[in-house]
Amino acid sequence: MSVYIPRPFAQREGDQVARLIAEHPFATLITPSPAEMRVSHLPLEFAAAGGPRGVLLGHMARANPHWQHLADGPSVAIFHGPHAYVSPSWYGDPAAAVPTWNYCVAHVHGPAEVMHEEGEKRALLATMIERYEGARARPWRLQLEGRALDAMLEAIVGFRLRVERIDAKFKLSQNRSADDRERVIAALRAEGYAEAEATAAWMDAYARGS
């Protein structure tokens, strides 16, 4: 499985890709199977340890048959960053342009496998709960114990995807002039919705290398 990436939009800077995965952890996981492709939407955690290029860690409901096919072939996790429509009217020469869409995505490829150690699965849950609850004024904590905790853990399947390849595409008007990019950034910030503002912020940060 590959993605079309014209040269101006190819992203090879590891820190930019890491930022995309960290800020947009809700991914689309795709795994081949004999009958059809298996697709699940779920948050994934990146860990540098566990492989030469790191691993992605996640879990899904045991009732989801996807996990039974993780060994059928390499999976790909698609992380979707900010995206927004770009109007030709924002360019210096609107007549010489066409409508387009700016966006950032990362396709993370590698073999996936089920976690067999309960301790590893519990550690993953603790990490994810801390990440999404830790900064709250009144963070929720897992309070289940004994048989109730065992039943909850039995209802989910943890897995890891060992990263072998990352295809990242940052389409942020790099093929336009600097003046056009500034016009697009200003226009997106004036659009009045969150994705447009986020896309403008990424364009600005990308242009400045931050």
QUIKA-V132469 format. One record per residue. N is the residue number from 1. RES is the residue in one letter. NEAR is the number of other C-alpha atoms within 12 Angstrom. D_FIRST is the distance of its C-alpha to the first C-alpha in whole Angstrom. Layout:
BEGIN
n = <N/N>
res = <RES/RES>
near = <NEAR/NEAR>
d_first = <D_FIRST/D_FIRST>
END
This chain:
BEGIN
n = <1/2/3/4/5/6/7/8/9/10/11/12/13/14/15/16/17/18/19/20/21/22/23/24/25/26/27/28/29/30/31/32/33/34/35/36/37/38/39/40/41/42/43/44/45/46/47/48/49/50/51/52/53/54/55/56/57/58/59/60/61/62/63/64/65/66/67/68/69/70/71/72/73/74/75/76/77/78/79/80/81/82/83/84/85/86/87/88/89/90/91/92/93/94/95/96/97/98/99/100/101/102/103/104/105/106/107/108/109/110/111/112/113/114/115/116/117/118/119/120/121/122/123/124/125/126/127/128/129/130/131/132/133/134/135/136/137/138/139/140/141/142/143/144/145/146/147/148/149/150/151/152/153/154/155/156/157/158/159/160/161/162/163/164/165/166/167/168/169/170/171/172/173/174/175/176/177/178/179/180/181/182/183/184/185/186/187/188/189/190/191/192/193/194/195/196/197/198/199/200/201/202/203/204/205/206/207/208/209/210>
res = <M/S/V/Y/I/P/R/P/F/A/Q/R/E/G/D/Q/V/A/R/L/I/A/E/H/P/F/A/T/L/I/T/P/S/P/A/E/M/R/V/S/H/L/P/L/E/F/A/A/A/G/G/P/R/G/V/L/L/G/H/M/A/R/A/N/P/H/W/Q/H/L/A/D/G/P/S/V/A/I/F/H/G/P/H/A/Y/V/S/P/S/W/Y/G/D/P/A/A/A/V/P/T/W/N/Y/C/V/A/H/V/H/G/P/A/E/V/M/H/E/E/G/E/K/R/A/L/L/A/T/M/I/E/R/Y/E/G/A/R/A/R/P/W/R/L/Q/L/E/G/R/A/L/D/A/M/L/E/A/I/V/G/F/R/L/R/V/E/R/I/D/A/K/F/K/L/S/Q/N/R/S/A/D/D/R/E/R/V/I/A/A/L/R/A/E/G/Y/A/E/A/E/A/T/A/A/W/M/D/A/Y/A/R/G/S>
near = <20/16/18/17/19/15/14/17/26/25/28/19/20/17/15/28/32/29/25/34/33/24/25/27/31/26/32/27/41/33/35/26/20/13/10/13/21/27/24/28/24/27/32/36/37/35/23/16/16/16/18/13/21/23/29/45/39/41/38/32/21/19/13/20/19/34/34/24/28/35/22/22/23/28/39/38/46/38/40/33/36/33/31/34/28/33/27/23/19/29/27/19/16/16/12/12/17/15/18/21/22/36/31/39/38/43/36/41/33/34/29/35/30/28/25/16/17/21/14/21/28/28/20/30/31/21/22/25/21/17/21/21/17/15/11/12/8/9/13/17/17/18/11/14/11/10/10/13/17/16/15/22/30/21/17/28/33/38/39/40/41/33/30/23/26/33/31/38/36/39/36/42/39/26/19/25/16/19/18/26/32/25/27/40/34/23/27/33/24/18/21/14/17/16/25/30/25/29/38/37/31/36/38/25/17/27/23/12/12/13>
d_first = <0/4/7/10/13/16/18/21/18/17/18/18/21/21/24/22/19/21/23/20/19/23/24/21/21/20/16/14/13/10/10/10/14/16/17/14/12/14/14/17/18/20/21/20/22/21/23/24/25/24/21/21/19/20/19/18/21/21/23/23/25/26/27/23/21/18/19/20/17/16/17/15/12/10/9/8/11/11/15/17/20/22/22/25/26/28/30/32/35/34/34/37/37/35/36/34/31/28/27/24/22/22/20/18/15/13/9/11/9/11/13/15/19/22/25/28/30/32/33/30/29/32/31/28/30/33/30/29/32/34/31/31/35/37/37/39/43/43/40/39/39/38/42/41/43/43/42/41/38/38/37/34/33/32/31/28/25/24/21/19/16/16/15/13/11/12/10/13/15/18/20/23/25/25/25/29/32/33/36/33/31/34/35/32/32/36/35/32/34/37/35/36/33/31/27/29/31/28/26/29/30/26/27/31/29/27/29/32/29/30>
END
